[in-house]
Amino acid sequence: MGESFTGGIATAIRKQGIALHRGAINCTAIHSIIARAIWPRKTAEHWAAAAGIKPRMAKYWLAGTHEVSDAGKLAIIREID
């Protein structure tokens, strides 16, 4: 990963108001940013359908209150590929 790529993620995370310690990576926040980029409308519903889970869980992921499961991560990877 290039420096500009990681800098772009850090900028997006700061814009969303997600507090990170210097040098820390909040993977749930990164997954949420990517999911919103993939599915800009009805993100939770689309992510839930792709991961095979209930939309409420996807809303928790987007809010950052729960860690994204492996199924959620795989749904993003499948959508990108």
N, C-alpha and C positions, 0 to 999 in steps of 0.2 A: 504494500500500500504506500502510495506516495504521501508526502507531507500535506499537499493541498487537499487530498481526499479526507484525511483525518481532520484537517482544519475545518473543512466544510461540515463534517458531522458535529464537531464541537460548536460551531456557529449555530447550527440548527438546534442543538440541544439548549444552548443559552437562550435562543429566541423563544423556546417553549417554556422557559423558566424552570428548568430542571436543574437542581443544585448538584454539582459534582465537585469533589475535591480535586485539586490539581493533580493530574496524572491518573486519576481514576477513570474507569470505563463503566458506564451504566448500560449494560447490554439490553435490558428491557427498554430503556429509552431509545436506543438505537434501533431495535426491532420495531418499536412503535412508529418512529420516523419513517422507516422504510415501508411499513405497512400503509401509512398514510399516503406515501408517494405512489405506491402501487394501486391502492384503492382510495382515491380522494373523496369519493362519496360513499356513505354507508360503510365505512371502513370496518367496523366491528362485525357487521353482518357478513360481508364478503370474506373476512379473515376467518370467521367462525365456520362458514360453509367449507372453505378450503382446508381447514384443520380438522373438521369433523367434530366440533365442539359447540356448546351453546353460545349464543351471542353475548350473554352476560359475562362469560369468562373472557371473551375478547375485549369487552369494555374494561374489565379489570386490568388486562394487559396494557391497553391504551392509556389508562389512568396511571399506570406504574405502581399499582398496589400489589400486584402478583407477578411473579417471574413467568416469563413466556415459556411454555412447555416445549418439549421436543417436537410435538405435532405442529405447534404454531410456527416454530422455526423452519420446519420442513415445508410448510405451506408457502412461506415466503420464498424459500429456495426454489421450489417447483415453479412458482409464478415468475421468478426472474429468468429461469432457464428456458 
